[in-house]
Amino acid sequence: MKKIIMLSLSLILLLTGCAPNFNKQEEVVQDTEDAKEKAIIPNYKISDNDYQTILPFKPSKSRGLVVNNINSKYNLSEFETGLMRVAKNTFDPDKYVFQEGQFIESEQIKGWLNRKYTAEQLKEKKMKEEENIGLNPADDGKEETPKYLAHVLEHDYYVKNDEGKYKLGGVVVGLALNSVYYYQKVKFGAWYETKIPHAELEKEGKRVADEVLNRLRKMDDLKDVPITIALFEQQSRTSVVPGTFFTYANAEKGSANLGGWEKIKEEYLQFPSTEASESHRDDLNAFLNFKQDVEVYFPNFNGVIGKAFYADGQLKQLNISIPIQFYGKAEAVGFTQYVTGLVVKHFPAYISVQVEVSSVNGPEGLIVRKADQNEPFVHIYQ
């Protein structure tokens, strides 16, 4: 077996001494409409593919809303990280720095997520037409009439100008759309669901995107910056894999029109599953062989679950979860070593693989092998 690098607590202490110096940072001036603000751009980057973040950290103007509006933690994580992947198509991480959304207010988003009101409903609610800002279809008296738009997420990207000041260089907005609409026929009653076909969801998403762009252009700060809008199809509440972004479009500086929509070919699949068997049989077979060898170590155990991420039809990332009962730390260490060898044996080097080994006591071991990395990194939790 190839040499395995075991990262223990003692190594963590060593790494702490060798950690990057976060005092090495760049102090810059951030131009805003109201004033010039001092900002810090840390020189250290986790990787060349990640954005640096403006400090001091400014929370999003809509902070907290996303948790209430997204179906699951799986959708939530992918909605945020996936939007950054979309941004990289337009805003190069080597030139742009990231800040959470500072322009769309929480109350605005709440209003946008409402249904559009009819003239009669406005009269009943004693509202003015200018307050009728809901982007979901009007209630036609049928409970199953879907709400397509679930959430709006804003990310801001700043770029250094010739004077060395960071100015807003672009805004990326994600629109989370429901693939399943949940509703109640009576308050506090049973929940029902309506599945929304992808074609219908995409059509409504593009309609909403046009209106969102129109509203953003009316904001003084966003009149003349590039804006990207991306559509995210979130999965159901019970799905163990997240939804994905499936298309995006750019509006150039000052333009009130989105350009052509670009397809995003990404998907998540659970291993094992019928969907994986039908579309990616070879990858699934590699996983099943891995799973079978795990079960050799612990007979009658079948708790190995995988989450596969595909981009352009190619398997890029495989996260595997192995929950199991151990009766001692030595047993956990030995099992983690064994599984590390299986990762090297069964999965091609171009795939990033992460394996989490856990028990009722919590995490026991973590195995990480990045794409094209010769040997995995292994951490045993103390």
Helices and strands as residue ranges (DSSP letters): E 5-7, H 9-17, E 25-31, E 36-42, E 52-53, H 65-69, H 73-87, E 96-100, H 106-112, H 119-125, G 129-131, E 149-160, E 165-178, E 180-184, E 191-195, H 198-216, G 220-222, E 227-234, E 244-251, E 262-263, E 266-271, H 274-279, H 281-297, E 305-311, E 314-323, H 329-346, E 352-359, E 362-369, E 377-380
